[in-house]
């Protein structure tokens, strides 16, 4: 066992003495990740599906407007809960928000 550890230690020491090894094992992968991230990293857009059940109201409209105002977020309106769930499951929307009927009244009354 001691011989195997000694061989391993010698290999580590030899590896660390070569500056090129240190560059290509540690620095180069990080630089490559930063370069590719800078080239292809922008433009991420989150799609949020929104379903307003019932007539909605001013508070429901304010909630939808607040989601629309988020950076890099696109709001897509849906007519039914099954279509919203289907869109999220198929990847057409990253998430879904269902605003139930009576949302405004529940907030005004202090409900949840």
Buried (B, 14 or more C-beta within 10 A) or exposed (E): EEEEEEEEEEEEEEEEEEEEEEEEEEEEEEEEEEEEEEEEEEEEEBBBBBBBBEEBBEBBEEBBEEBEEEEEBBBBEBEEEEBBBBBBEEEEBBBBBBBEBBBBEEBEEEEE
